[in-house]
Amino acid sequence: MNDKELQKDAIRVLKETSRTFYIPITFLQKDLKMAVSTAYLMMRAIDEIEDNEHTEITNDVKFQLLNEVCGLIEASTFDEKRYLEILAPYKNYMPEVTMRLGDWIRLIPDGAEHLIKKSTSEMAYGMAKWSKANWQVNTREELDEYTYYVAGLVGVMLSDLWEWNAGIKTDKDLAIGFGRGLQAVNILRNQDEDMVERGVSFVPGGWTRAQLFEYAEENLAKADLYIEQINKKSIKLFCKLPLALAHKTLKALKEGKEKITRAEVEETVKEVQED
């Protein structure tokens, strides 16, 4: 594929991989849209390794793969041949988004490569560490560490991209809180499923569900403050939609519902765009 065809195909994969995340990306413009798209695809590629439930892909295998991937992404030039070699024994169990990591790296706009690769490499390192630990969270400090690696550092990377593309400076602590807040809502929503299907718990020992709600609310409050620092409409819209969905999901969970409906998602998209 030429660059234009590859960009179009990347958007297809993005839409197929996460329709919810695809929507706010459409609010962004030109290079920033492609930078965030490639970052999402790269991070989703490694997340699919960490989250893979096939019996042959044990925690030890995940640890080994993710550590190698961390080093490959960190290098000045991505060794795609080596990447495909280490995935070869497991390629039948990996989705398209993971097998095509090299394509996503090729599409990173000039000037953003270091920012995106640095964050994705750090995420791979953190996921390797937590795969080895079987994702068992025992303390508040461990919960903070886990939610940083899988979501907080995404907030930092996005802040770096806002500054790179639009000169917008934001508070990194609030950016981490933004990511942590979204992840905490996911943990609350999937708490029973994670334990039944995977035998893992992201809830610190001795914590009640109410304490986990407090943790989510504390970090979503930081996300609210974070958005106030952004003065460009397209970027603000991008940030407001996942935050609005997180607030609504948290409210639904408190009311005993499993999640918000597709109709509520569509209504929220409309509300955010009209605000």
Secondary structure, DSSP 8 states (H G I E B T S, - for coil): --HHHHHHHHHHHHHHH-HHHHHHHTTS-HHHHHHHHHHHHHHHHHHHHHT---TTS-HHHHHHHHHHHHHHHHSSS--HHHHHHHHGGGGGGS-HHHHTHHHHHHTS-TTTHHHHHHHHHHHHHHHHHHHHTTT---SHHHHHHHHIIIIIHHHHHHHHHHHHHH-----HHHHHHHHHHHHHHHHHHHHHHIIIII----S-TT--HHHHHHHHHHHHHHHHHHHHT---HHHHHHHHHHHHHHHHHHHHHHTT-SS--HHHHHHHHHHHHH-
